[in-house]
Amino acid sequence: MTTFSKVISIIFHPVFTVIYSYLIYFNIQNIYNQMLFLAAPKIYWALLFFLFLMVVFFPLVTIYIMYRNKSISSMSIPIRKERLPVLILVTIYYLMTYYIFRYWNTTLLNLFHPYLSFLFAGLVLIVTLTAITYFWKISLHSSSISALCGGMMAETLIACPVVYQEQVLYINMALLVLLGLVSFSRLFLKAHTLSQTIAGIVLGFSLAFSLVFFQIYIWN
């Protein structure tokens, strides 16, 4: 069970959350995606590569450099105070990603409109987590997977009509299962207490669902 929990924690590390959201959202057949891929058929892989660089590659390289320089004691960053500089740097990467996507949204007839609110929710979440981490060690894993769950649920509600309703149902069910698995894994590994895990779930889900459902994000 320890090995299983470690594998789950690695696969669903917070750094991969945006990539998973992209793969899920842009493979759902809704009116926005159909129009987007008609207007720019080759944009899918270009956007995915850009996201991978900004929210996975650069943050992981940053964490590795900090580890090599002994700024952090472990790549998993278990110590609360060590997480602060990492979260601040990741916030900068997210901020850059969001503003570039927002620019592309204006050039592509606002067809990123539903997904842009998810990126903004991620940005708000990481800023909030950084502030909380200054005082308390909240679970980043549970907050990120619950944000993915809440954000994608809201996306499927607003980005209508969806061609395959069953596909959406299965995706949301799978995300709920993953939320349980990730939370259990963090508790089993004793990486967090129950209160830290629950706080992460409530914060991530409520924040992402609210911002995405009500389409709240910075336009200009």
C-alpha positions in Angstrom: 0.0 0.0 0.0 2.9 2.3 0.7 4.2 1.9 -2.9 0.7 2.4 -4.3 0.3 5.6 -2.3 3.7 6.9 -3.4 2.9 6.2 -7.1 -0.5 8.0 -6.8 1.2 11.0 -5.2 3.8 11.2 -8.0 1.3 10.7 -10.9 -1.1 13.3 -9.4 1.5 15.7 -8.2 0.2 19.3 -8.2 2.6 20.3 -11.0 0.7 18.1 -13.4 -2.8 19.4 -12.6 -3.0 22.0 -15.4 -1.8 19.4 -18.0 -4.6 17.0 -16.9 -7.1 19.8 -17.1 -6.0 20.6 -20.6 -6.2 17.0 -21.8 -9.6 16.6 -20.3 -11.2 19.8 -21.4 -9.9 20.0 -24.9 -11.0 16.4 -25.6 -14.6 17.1 -24.7 -16.7 17.7 -27.7 -18.4 21.1 -26.9 -19.2 24.0 -29.2 -16.2 26.0 -28.1 -13.7 23.3 -28.9 -15.4 22.4 -32.2 -15.1 26.0 -33.4 -11.6 26.4 -32.0 -10.2 23.4 -33.9 -12.0 24.4 -37.1 -10.4 27.9 -36.8 -6.9 26.5 -35.8 -6.7 22.8 -36.5 -3.0 22.4 -35.4 -3.2 24.5 -32.2 -3.9 21.6 -29.8 -0.3 20.2 -29.6 1.3 23.7 -29.7 -0.8 24.8 -26.7 -0.1 21.5 -24.9 3.7 21.9 -25.4 3.6 25.5 -24.2 1.7 24.5 -21.1 4.1 21.6 -20.4 7.0 24.0 -20.5 5.5 26.6 -18.3 3.7 24.6 -15.6 5.7 21.3 -15.6 9.2 21.6 -17.0 10.2 25.0 -15.6 8.8 24.4 -12.1 10.4 20.9 -11.9 13.7 22.3 -13.1 13.4 25.1 -10.5 12.7 22.6 -7.8 15.7 20.5 -8.9 18.1 23.5 -8.9 16.9 24.5 -5.5 17.5 21.0 -4.2 21.0 20.9 -5.7 21.8 24.2 -4.2 20.4 22.9 -0.8 17.7 25.6 -0.7 15.3 22.7 -0.1 16.0 19.5 1.7 14.0 17.2 -0.6 12.4 17.2 -4.0 9.1 16.5 -2.3 9.4 19.6 -0.2 7.9 18.2 3.0 9.0 21.2 5.2 6.4 24.0 5.2 8.9 26.9 5.2 10.8 25.4 2.3 7.6 25.4 0.2 7.2 29.2 0.2 9.9 30.2 -2.3 8.9 27.4 -4.6 5.2 28.4 -4.5 6.2 32.0 -5.2 8.2 31.0 -8.2 5.5 28.7 -9.5 3.0 31.6 -9.1 5.2 33.6 -11.5 5.1 30.8 -14.0 1.3 30.5 -13.7 0.9 34.2 -14.0 2.9 34.3 -17.3 0.9 31.3 -18.6 -2.4 32.9 -17.8 -1.6 36.2 -19.5 -0.3 34.5 -22.6 -3.4 32.3 -22.8 -5.5 35.4 -22.3 -3.8 37.1 -25.2 -4.3 34.1 -27.4 -8.0 34.0 -26.4 -8.5 37.5 -27.8 -6.9 36.5 -31.1 -9.0 33.4 -31.4 -12.5 34.9 -31.0 -12.6 34.2 -27.2 -12.9 30.4 -27.8 -10.7 29.8 -24.8 -13.3 31.5 -22.7 -14.4 28.6 -20.5 -10.9 27.3 -20.0 -9.4 30.7 -19.2 -11.5 30.8 -16.1 -9.9 27.5 -15.0 -6.4 28.9 -15.5 -7.4 31.9 -13.5 -8.8 29.7 -10.7 -5.5 27.9 -10.7 -3.6 31.2 -10.3 -5.9 32.4 -7.5 -5.6 29.0 -5.8 -1.8 29.0 -5.8 -1.7 32.5 -4.4 -4.1 31.5 -1.7 -2.1 28.4 -0.9 1.1 30.4 -0.7 -0.5 32.7 1.8 -1.9 29.8 3.9 1.5 28.0 3.7 3.1 31.0 5.4 1.2 30.1 8.6 0.1 26.4 8.1 1.0 23.3 6.1 -2.1 22.7 3.9 -2.2 19.8 1.5 -1.2 20.9 -1.9 -2.0 17.5 -3.4 -5.6 17.4 -2.2 -6.2 21.1 -3.1 -4.9 20.7 -6.6 -6.8 17.4 -7.4 -10.0 18.8 -5.9 -9.6 22.0 -7.9 -9.2 19.8 -11.0 -12.4 18.0 -10.0 -14.4 21.1 -9.2 -13.1 23.1 -12.2 -13.9 20.4 -14.7 -17.3 19.8 -13.2 -18.1 23.5 -13.7 -16.6 23.5 -17.2 -18.9 20.7 -18.3 -21.9 22.6 -17.0 -21.1 25.9 -18.7 -19.4 24.7 -22.0 -22.7 23.5 -23.5 -23.8 21.9 -25.6 -21.7 18.8 -25.0 -21.9 16.1 -27.7 -21.2 13.1 -25.6 -23.0 13.5 -22.2 -22.0 10.0 -21.0 -18.3 10.9 -21.6 -18.7 13.9 -19.2 -20.4 11.8 -16.6 -17.6 9.2 -16.7 -14.9 11.9 -16.5 -16.5 13.5 -13.4 -17.0 10.1 -11.7 -13.3 9.3 -12.4 -12.2 12.6 -11.0 -14.1 12.0 -7.8 -12.5 8.6 -7.4 -9.1 10.2 -8.0 -9.8 12.8 -5.4 -10.4 10.1 -2.9 -7.3 8.1 -3.9 -5.0 11.1 -3.7 -6.4 12.2 -0.4 -6.1 8.7 1.0 -2.5 8.4 -0.2 -1.4 11.6 1.5 -3.0 10.5 4.7 -1.6 7.0 4.5 1.9 8.3 3.8 1.4 10.7 6.8 2.4 13.6 4.6 -0.6 15.5 6.1 -3.1 15.4 8.9 -6.8 14.9 8.3 -7.5 18.6 8.9 -4.8 19.6 6.4 -6.2 17.3 3.8 -9.8 18.2 4.3 -8.9 21.9 4.2 -7.1 21.4 0.8 -10.2 19.6 -0.6 -12.7 22.2 0.5 -10.5 25.1 -0.7 -9.5 23.7 -4.0 -13.0 22.4 -5.0 -15.0 25.4 -3.8 -12.6 28.0 -5.3 -12.2 26.3 -8.7 -15.9 25.4 -9.1 -17.0 29.0 -8.2 -14.6 30.8 -10.4 -15.2 28.6 -13.4 -19.0 28.3 -13.0 -19.4 32.0 -12.8 -16.7 32.6 -15.4 -14.6 34.9 -13.3 -11.3 36.0 -14.6 -9.3 39.1 -15.6 -10.2 40.3 -19.0 -7.8 43.2 -19.5 
